[in-house]
Amino acid sequence: MSDYGMKNFKKAVRDSLHHWPMILMATICSLGVAMLWGANIGALSPVIRMTLEGDSTQTWLQKLIDSDQLELDLLASAQDNTNSATAPQNGRVDDLQRRISWNKWLLVLANAWLPQSPFETVCFIMGVLVVSTLVKHIMMLTSDMLIGRVSTEIVRNLRTRIFDQSLEMDRKTYQSYGTSGILSTITHTSESLSNGLINFFGAAIREPLRIIASLAGAFIICPRLLLLSLVLAPLSILVIAWSNRKIKQIATGILQKNTGLHDVILETLGNIFTVQAYTMEAEERERFAVAAKSMQTTGLKMVFFSGISRPFMELVGVAMIALTVCAGSYLVLNQQTHIGFLKICDEPLPIPSLLLFFGFLVAASDPLRKLSGVSTAVITGSIAADMLYGMLDRPITVKEKPVTVSGPSPHKQLTIENLSFAYDEACPVLKSVDIQIPFGKTIVILGANGSGKSTLIQLLCRFYDPSSGRIMVDGHDYLDMSIQDIRRRITLVSQTTELFNRTVMENIRYGSPGSTEQEAMEAAKLAHAHNFIENALSDGYQTLVGQSGQKLSGGQRQRIALARAILRKPEILILDESTSQIDMASELQIRQTLQDLKGQFTTIIVTHREALCALADDIYCMENGVLSHVNASAPIAA
């Protein structure tokens, strides 16, 4: 896993720590699950002894006490006969005394709480085992719910931050991701991070604790035999490391291909009428099939490399148990404490202890197997964190200064001074543009496609910042003003009309939330949209316009957009081929409206139609990024 990916995943973890009480509670529950897991296995010890030897808990404890007491008496007698005691003897005496005291205390508890007969004791222990299993699963569910709450809260916050960031992105940054990339990040990528966090705080804590509890039980029975059983552990670690590297590469590919799939879906369905009009359904089906197939292939690789570690881990676990069974059986059957020159235990292992030891090893194999899936989820989550925080941390090229200035409203003059701009430094789009536009004037900008007209408009809206030169409002540089202040003064009506899947009234009032419905209707009348809204639409102003206004014609969409612009009462109204889809009669009516409103705001018109050129106080021509003044009284070239 890359340092960068882990760095971003650590950010998500740090964000999660703001919810530390829930994480602490979940960790406590995980610890409780692990303790009950080990205790349930340990509860088998008395059951095995009672089944094999017919002893109750009390008689078994009493036998242990009597055996230790006998050995203690023999040591004391030997010491009296020799009148000397060696250090090992003293240590053994201390051990025996501690064991006797401990077993006597356990015997008191057993007499108070456990039945006297072996069968009743077995039934009692099994009942406790069922109850403890229920408690264990309740704690596990509680842990999962707490971690799920934390992870979904973090992802919700991240989605909100990414959505907020996308709303404020400059055009260059937005275009580098694209709508499909941002959509994929907000949905699928965020979900991958959520799953990673759930596994990191949940299973990644709980499963190791279960392993530790199981191995601790085995360690108590015979530490050296446990170490012998773990000789194959390094091999499993190497396999996990290898599969993790593969999974990381594949997870990155899956998230990238998911973006590509979103891209195909959005592009095809967003242009569905063009697809159908040009009978390109088969080609688009093929594009989607290729993208889906590519994602399927990558997904299968993920399944393979995620799955290959599980059988290997199980194979290693079985090999470890097999090795332990062989070693333990040798010790028990031959009543030995050594295997060759290697000392395993101080005393020969009794059969119940060996069976319990095997039980602890088997118990450790289940969480060990689950950890491979946890690793996959955390790695995928780290890649998702890389993409999410990479987007959030990416600097925005159009940004405000810490302290901004604001001129009077309405302004007196808009000035463009020696303005140059290039998307690519080798290919300038605008070259030394100079123009002064007093408030209330109407100017028209003509020019061929690609001449730089739309780029100039985007600079005026501050979607980009100039490469050199300045745009000023009453002497205040755009770079010194807040973006909100600039865009509050400007309303843009473009050729590609953008409407929302809301009612006509909501679309007209969009950007003017304080306006009344009556004011919106008056704006619609000025835009010559009122008649078709009332007469042609089923629900009038309450008609839903559909996604991107697809229930309306192009001309209807443009008139609603113009009504929205008029209602906002801007200081600067920019019309970028905004009447291109309107019939000539409607355009003449709109021209009359603009004539009536002339002087109330500055109007900048990008058009090819002479009807609107007649409104101009000044006409300019844009050619190869150079803006030149044209005599308003001169004839307009076709």
Residue pairs with C-beta under 8 A, 6 or more apart in sequence:
1 244
1 248
1 379
1 382
2 248
2 386
4 386
5 248
5 382
5 383
5 385
5 386
6 382
8 382
8 385
8 386
8 388
8 389
8 390
9 196
9 378
9 381
9 382
9 385
9 386
11 385
11 389
12 154
12 158
12 193
12 196
12 197
12 381
12 385
12 388
12 389
13 197
13 200
15 154
15 157
15 158
16 23
16 150
16 151
16 154
16 197
16 201
17 23
19 149
19 150
19 153
19 154
22 146
22 147
22 149
22 150
23 146
23 147
23 150
23 201
25 142
25 143
25 146
26 142
26 143
26 146
26 147
26 150
26 201
26 202
26 205
27 143
27 201
27 205
29 139
29 140
29 142
29 143
29 146
30 139
30 140
30 143
30 202
30 205
30 206
30 209
31 209
32 135
32 136
32 139
33 136
33 139
33 140
33 143
33 206
33 209
33 210
34 206
34 209
34 210
34 212
34 213
35 213
36 132
36 133
36 135
36 136
36 139
37 136
37 210
37 213
37 214
37 363
38 210
38 213
38 214
38 216
38 217
38 360
38 363
39 132
40 129
40 132
40 133
40 136
41 214
41 217
41 356
41 359
41 360
41 363
42 217
42 356
43 125
43 128
43 129
44 355
44 356
44 359
45 352
45 353
45 356
46 57
46 60
46 121
46 125
47 122
47 125
47 126
48 352
48 355
48 356
49 55
49 60
49 352
50 56
50 57
50 60
50 118
50 119
50 121
50 122
51 122
52 351
52 352
53 60
53 352
54 118
55 63
55 118
56 114
56 115
56 116
56 117
56 118
56 121
57 110
57 114
57 121
58 107
58 110
58 111
58 114
58 116
61 103
61 106
61 107
61 110
62 107
64 99
64 103
65 100
65 103
65 104
65 107
68 96
68 99
68 100
68 103
69 96
69 100
71 96
72 93
72 96
72 97
72 100
75 89
75 92
75 93
75 96
76 93
78 89
79 85
79 89
114 121
114 124
115 121
115 123
115 124
140 206
143 202
143 206
144 198
144 202
147 197
147 198
147 201
147 202
148 198
150 197
150 201
151 194
151 195
151 197
151 198
151 201
152 194
154 193
154 194
154 197
155 190
155 191
155 193
155 194
155 197
158 190
158 193
158 388
158 392
159 186
159 190
161 392
162 182
162 185
162 186
162 190
162 388
162 391
162 392
163 186
165 391
165 392
166 174
166 177
166 182
168 396
169 177
169 396
170 396
170 397
170 398
170 463
170 464
171 458
171 463
171 464
172 397
172 423
172 464
173 394
173 396
173 397
174 182
177 185
177 391
178 263
179 266
180 259
180 260
180 262
180 263
180 265
180 266
180 267
181 259
181 262
181 263
182 391
183 262
183 266
184 255
184 258
184 259
184 262
185 259
185 387
185 388
185 391
188 255
188 258
189 255
189 258
189 384
189 387
189 388
190 384
190 388
192 251
192 255
192 380
192 381
192 383
192 384
193 381
193 384
193 385
193 388
194 381
195 377
195 380
195 381
196 377
196 378
196 379
196 380
196 381
196 382
196 384
196 385
197 381
198 377
199 373
199 374
199 377
199 378
199 381
200 378
200 381
203 370
203 371
203 373
203 374
204 371
204 374
204 378
206 367
207 367
207 368
207 370
207 371
207 374
208 367
208 371
210 363
210 364
210 366
210 367
211 364
211 367
211 368
211 371
214 360
214 361
214 363
214 364
214 367
215 226
215 360
215 364
217 356
217 360
217 363
218 225
218 226
218 229
218 357
218 360
218 361
218 364
219 226
221 349
221 353
221 356
221 357
221 360
222 344
222 345
222 349
222 353
222 357
224 342
224 343
224 344
224 345
225 324
225 327
225 328
225 331
225 344
225 345
225 349
225 357
226 357
228 323
228 324
228 327
228 339
228 342
228 344
229 320
229 321
229 323
229 324
229 327
229 361
230 320
231 323
232 316
232 319
232 320
232 323
233 316
233 320
235 316
236 312
236 313
236 316
236 368
239 309
239 312
239 313
239 316
240 309
240 313
240 372
240 375
243 305
243 306
243 308
243 309
243 372
243 375
244 375
244 379
246 301
246 305
247 302
247 305
247 306
247 375
247 376
247 379
247 380
248 379
248 382
248 383
250 298
250 301
250 302
250 305
251 302
251 379
251 380
251 383
252 383
253 298
254 295
254 298
254 299
254 302
254 380
255 383
255 384
255 387
257 291
257 294
257 295
257 298
258 295
260 291
260 294
260 295
261 288
261 291
261 292
261 295
264 284
264 287
264 288
264 291
265 288
268 275
268 284
268 287
268 288
270 548
274 280
275 281
275 284
302 376
306 372
306 373
306 376
309 372
309 375
310 369
310 372
310 373
313 368
313 369
313 371
313 372
314 365
314 369
317 364
317 365
317 368
317 369
318 365
320 361
320 365
321 358
321 361
321 362
321 365
324 357
324 358
324 361
325 358
327 339
327 344
328 349
328 354
328 357
328 358
329 354
330 336
330 339
331 337
331 339
331 344
331 345
331 348
331 349
331 354
332 348
332 349
332 350
332 351
332 354
335 348
336 348
337 343
337 344
337 345
337 346
337 347
337 348
338 344
349 357
397 464
397 465
398 462
398 463
398 464
398 465
398 483
400 482
400 483
401 479
401 480
404 480
404 481
404 482
404 485
405 476
405 480
405 481
406 476
406 481
406 482
406 485
407 473
407 474
407 475
407 476
407 481
408 474
409 489
409 571
410 439
410 489
410 571
410 601
411 439
411 473
411 474
411 489
411 571
412 438
412 439
412 474
413 436
413 437
413 438
413 439
413 473
413 474
414 436
414 437
414 439
414 471
414 472
414 473
414 572
414 602
415 435
415 436
415 437
415 470
415 471
415 472
415 473
415 475
416 433
416 434
416 435
416 436
416 456
416 469
416 470
416 471
416 472
417 434
417 469
417 470
417 471
417 472
418 432
418 433
418 434
418 468
418 469
418 470
419 430
419 432
419 433
419 434
419 456
419 459
419 466
419 468
419 469
419 470
419 471
420 428
420 430
420 431
420 432
420 433
420 466
420 467
420 468
420 469
421 428
421 429
421 430
421 455
421 459
421 464
421 466
421 467
422 428
422 429
422 430
422 467
423 429
425 467
428 467
428 625
429 452
429 455
429 625
430 452
430 455
430 456
430 459
430 625
430 627
431 624
431 625
431 626
432 469
432 626
433 456
433 469
433 625
433 626
433 627
434 627
435 443
435 620
435 627
437 443
437 602
437 604
438 602
439 571
439 601
439 602
440 598
440 599
440 600
440 601
440 602
441 602
441 603
441 617
441 618
442 594
442 598
442 602
442 603
442 604
442 605
442 615
442 616
442 617
443 603
443 604
443 605
443 616
443 617
443 618
443 619
443 620
444 605
444 606
444 607
444 612
444 613
444 615
444 616
444 618
444 619
444 620
445 453
445 456
445 604
445 605
445 606
445 619
445 620
445 621
445 622
445 627
446 606
446 607
446 608
446 613
446 619
446 620
446 621
446 622
446 630
446 636
447 453
447 606
447 621
447 622
447 623
448 623
451 622
451 623
451 624
451 625
452 622
452 624
452 625
452 627
453 576
453 606
453 622
454 576
454 606
455 464
456 622
456 627
457 492
457 574
457 576
457 604
457 606
458 464
459 465
459 466
459 471
460 471
460 490
460 572
460 574
460 604
461 486
461 487
461 490
461 492
461 574
462 471
462 478
462 483
462 486
462 487
465 478
465 479
470 477
470 478
470 479
471 477
471 478
472 478
473 481
473 486
473 489
478 486
489 570
489 571
489 572
490 570
490 571
490 572
490 573
490 574
491 511
491 564
491 565
491 568
491 570
491 572
491 573
491 574
492 565
492 574
492 576
493 558
493 561
493 562
493 564
493 565
493 573
493 574
493 575
493 576
493 578
494 561
494 576
494 577
494 578
495 576
495 577
495 578
495 580
495 581
497 549
497 554
497 557
497 558
497 560
497 561
497 578
498 548
498 549
498 561
499 507
499 545
499 548
499 549
499 552
499 557
499 560
499 561
500 506
500 507
500 510
500 545
501 544
501 545
501 546
501 547
501 548
502 510
502 544
502 545
503 539
503 541
503 542
503 543
503 544
503 545
504 533
504 537
504 540
504 541
504 542
504 543
504 545
504 560
505 517
505 520
505 541
505 542
507 545
507 549
507 560
507 564
508 520
508 523
508 524
508 541
508 560
508 563
508 564
508 567
509 515
509 517
509 520
509 564
509 567
510 564
511 564
511 567
511 568
512 519
512 520
512 564
512 567
512 568
512 569
515 567
517 541
519 567
520 541
520 563
520 567
521 530
521 541
523 563
523 564
523 566
523 567
524 530
524 533
524 541
524 559
524 560
524 563
526 563
526 566
526 593
526 596
526 597
527 559
527 560
527 562
527 563
527 566
527 590
527 593
528 559
528 586
528 589
528 590
528 593
529 556
529 559
529 560
529 562
529 563
532 556
532 559
533 540
533 541
533 543
533 560
534 540
534 541
536 556
537 543
543 551
544 551
545 551
545 552
545 557
545 560
546 552
549 556
549 557
549 560
552 560
553 581
554 581
555 581
555 582
555 583
555 586
557 581
558 578
558 579
558 580
558 581
558 582
559 582
559 586
559 590
561 578
562 575
562 578
562 590
565 573
566 593
566 597
569 600
569 601
570 601
571 601
571 602
572 601
572 602
572 603
572 604
573 601
573 602
573 603
573 604
574 603
574 604
574 605
574 606
575 603
575 604
575 605
575 606
575 607
575 612
576 606
577 606
577 607
577 608
579 586
579 587
579 590
579 607
579 609
579 612
582 590
584 611
587 609
587 611
587 612
588 611
591 611
591 612
591 614
591 615
594 603
594 612
594 615
595 615
598 615
603 615
605 612
605 613
605 615
605 616
607 613
610 636
613 619
613 636
616 632
617 632
618 629
618 632
619 629
619 630
619 631
619 632
619 636
620 627
620 628
620 629
620 630
621 627
621 628
621 630
